[in-house]
Amino acid sequence: MANVGIQLLGFSLAFLGFIGSIASTIMVEWKASSYAGDNIITAQALYEGLWKTCASQSTGQVQCKVYDSLLQLPGIVQGTRGLMLSSILLCIIAVLVASVGMKCTTCMAEEPQQKGKVALAGGVFFIIAGLLALVGTSWYGHRIAKEFYDPFTPTNSRYEFGSALYVGWGAAFLILIGGGFLCCNCSSKDSGKSPHYPPSRSAGQPGKDYV
């Protein structure tokens, strides 16, 4: 059935986005040192993530350092951490809920209307998770761009978008699209109901004569 195919497509897209959000959260390349302008020193490349910083030497050696104290972290890092972790947690809940409500599973098969509502709830959870991931990555990216174009920022302290940001943006959009498919597919409430027809009138009803 087409409805089952749309549900599977939406769930698959959202699940891929869920995996992408996990990868983006643990990646270290949220921002990378910039070589624009006069900053042409290529002896090492600096990367900063949500959990640690890394320095890649021209010889291929990479040294990483985990953040020592949570309280000393900038507010942007703490806020982005919270948004991404909340998005991942909501995705886990959405996967469990949507798996129960999808038509291709046997859970709650005897209650099709309730099953559709459960699938709809899973799609809503996916959409909220995608919005959280999108806000987190966009907020972090906005701060990078703001500091890059700040004339008071030293040239050797400017950073550009890292690969983790692009992975996070792509994952957020996949989650949103997948959740939207689940919600749109479950929006028709009468899909599980049998057609209801008005009672037909017989030609001659008992007790009534027409002249």
N, C-alpha and C positions, 0 to 999 in steps of 0.2 A: 504493500500500500504506500501511497505517496506520503501520507502523514508519518508513517514509521520511518521512511527514508529521510524526511526533513528532521525528525527528532534525532536520528543517528548522525546526520551531518552536523547539526547544532551541537550535540554532545561531543562529537569528535573535535570540532573546532575549539570549543571551550576547554576541552581536556588538553589539547596541544598548547593553548594559551596558558593553562595552569602549569604545565611543565616549563614553558618559557619564563613565566614569572619566578619560578623557583631558581632557574638558571640565572636569570638577571639579578636576583637578590644575592646570590652567593658569588657572583663574578666581582672581580676587583677593578675592572676597567669602567667605572662610572664616570670618571673624568681622567683625561690624559694630558700630559704636558704639551703645550702648544709651541710650535716652531715658527709662528708667524712673526713678521716684522724683523726686529733685530735679534730675536731669540733663535740663533742658529747653532747653539751648542747641542751636538748630537752624541756626546759621550755617554749619556744615559737618558732613559725615558722614565718619567714618573707617572704612576697610576695611583688613584685613590678610589676606594670602594666604601661600602657601608660597614665593613668589618676590619679592614686592614689597608695598609698602603704598601706599594711595591716599587722597587727601582730596578729597571732592566739595564744592565751595562752593555756597551757595544761588543763586548766579548761573548755575550750570550748568558752571562750569569745574572740570575734574578734573586733579589733579596727582598723579603717581605717582613712586615712588622705589624702585629695585631695591635689594635688600639688598647692602650693600657687601662684607661678609666672611662666608664660610661658617662660620668658626670662632667668630664672635661671635653666631651665631644661637642661640636657645633650643633645648634638646634636643628639645622637643616638635615644633618645626618640622623639624629635621633628621630625626627619627624618622619623622614623617608623610611627608616627602618620600621617604625610602627605601622605606616600605611602598607608597605609591602608584606609584612608579616600578617597583618589583618586580611589582606587580599588573599594570601595563601590559605589562611584558616577558613575563610568563607568559601574558597574554591573546594576545599576538602568536604565541607558540609554540603555544598551544591552537588558534588559528584555523588555522594551517598543518597541525597534526596532525589536527584534526577534519575538515578539508577532504579530506584523503587517505582517512580512514576512513569517511566518510559513504556511504551506499548510493546516493545520487544522483550520485556521481562515478564515473569509470571507472578510477581508480587502484586497483591491486591487485584488479581485478574477478575474476581467476582464483583468488584465495585469499580466499574470503568469511570464513573464520574469523579469519584474520589481520587482515583489514580491519575486522572488528568489534572486535578488541582495540585497534586503532589509534584507532577512534572512542571507545572507552572511555577510553583514555589522554587523548584530547583533552578529554573531559568532566571527568576528574580535574584536569587542568591548569586548566580554567575554575573549578572549585570552589575550588582553592587560591588562585587569583587573586582570586576574590570574597571569600574570607575575609581576605586581606591588605588589600583595599580597605575592608572592613567594620571591621577592627581599626584601620586608620589614621584613618578618619573618626570612629569612636566614641571613640578615644583623644583626638583633638583636641577633639571636642565635650564630653567629660567635663572636660577642662581648662578650657574656657570656662565651663561651668556651675559648676565649683568656684570659680573666681575671681569669678564673678558673685555668688555667695552668701557669699563671704568678707566678713565685716564690716570687715576691715581694708583692703579694696580701696576706693580713692577712688571716689566716685560718677561722676566724669567719666572714669574709667579702666575702666569696666565695658563688657564687650562681650556681644553676643548671637550666636546662630547665624546664619551667613551663608547665602546661597543655594547656595554651592558645597558646603556640608555636605549639604544635602538632595539635591542632584544626585548626590553621591558615595554617599549611602545608597541611593538608588534604583538607581544603577548596580550597586552591590555585590549587591543582591538579585536584579537581573535576571541577573547573571553566575551567581549561585548556582543560580537556578531553571533557567537554560539548561543549565548543566553537569549538574544533576541529571537533566534529561530525557535528555541524551545517555547518561549512565551507566545509567539505568533501562532505556532502550531496548536497550542493548547487553549487559545482564546475562544474558539468556537465551542460553546457550552452544549449545543444540541447534537454533537457528533455521536454521542453514545445513546441518544434517545431514539426510540422508535417513532415513526411518524404518527401524528394524532389527527384523526379525521373526525368531523362532526357526524353524529348519528344520521343515517339515511332515513328518509320518510317513505313509508310504504304507500302504495296507491290507495289502499283502503284500510283505514284504522278502525278497530272495533269501537263501536259506540258512536260513530260519527258518519253521517250520510251527507253527501254533497248533492245539491240540486242544480 
